[in-house]
Structure formats: C-alpha cells, structure tokens
Amino acid sequence: MTEFNWTAAELQKIVDENRLVLFMKGTPEQPQCGFSSRAAMVFQQLEQPFVSVNILSDPRAIPSVCEWSDWPTMPQCFVDGELIGGSDIALDMYESGELQQMIDEKPQEG
C-alpha cells in the first residue's frame, strides 16, 4: 500500500471492504514473528481470500492500528468487520470450529 497514512478512516475502510483482514508483522509468505506466522496459517486454513497488512512497513502503523482497534498487540485478526483478537484467539476459534462457523453463517457476497 503506497502512501498509506494509517488514519482511522483508512483502517476502517480496509476492514469494511474485506471479509478477512490480518494486520501482521511481515507477510503471510514471510512473517516477521511467530504470532503473525500462526495467525496467517489460521487464515490460510480457512481457504478464503484474506487481506494482510504488513504493519512493519511504516513506523506509524503499530501505534495507529492499536489505537484505532483498541487492541494492544499484533497481529490483529478481523472477520466480517469484527476484531476477533490475536493469533492465540484465532487459533483457539479455528480449532473449536467457531471461526469456520462464523464464515459459514455469513456467506461471502459477490
């Protein structure tokens, strides 16, 4: 994302326009921390398209995202506009079937 200013409006737009969003350190192909790697693997297991945002691309990103979401750590996983939490919560929800249920309850529009 070029010229991304990390404003609340920009962050909200990403979450509103994409069903699954992962704010992470690095990319799914090259995660820069174990927690981000775990969250990316969970989203990949869902076999649904998702958007990842590399919050290491700009020093303003982490404080901006954390303030906007009111969640203090990275990664941050969003499903249908809702913050579900970080990698541990996403993994627990995936393993229990709750995450897949969220996906199944609201079929992707398109």
Steps between C-alpha positions, in 0.01 A plus 500: 500500500661816389440832672305340781447749782368255761196711582196353672299553181755312288522212748122478526472494121735201475298309758166601346601405146662164578343204674820378663775742596824425678715783631833322546874535526625407156298316237339155494786386277766660724364556850729698729384345829362170621163642599450655156606172341242312706222746415582481129494119512157507667361731231658287226329190644161667452556483122341843461661807346646733760686828504818535700645835599870508588514732799881502487488696174465831684602603855161670545307182432510313831397791723236610249343155463512430875335832584233457231409143598550547874706178500856528633685228307568364154385312305136600485244279326174642363205298370207678336610832647536364854827474690517144629842547663854384445657174390421300816131589487484438123666160545267403786197607295628307198565183701156515665329553165365839609699691237377279216147536637532880479603465135219253421228706671555798273583385147734725307320755290597536144 
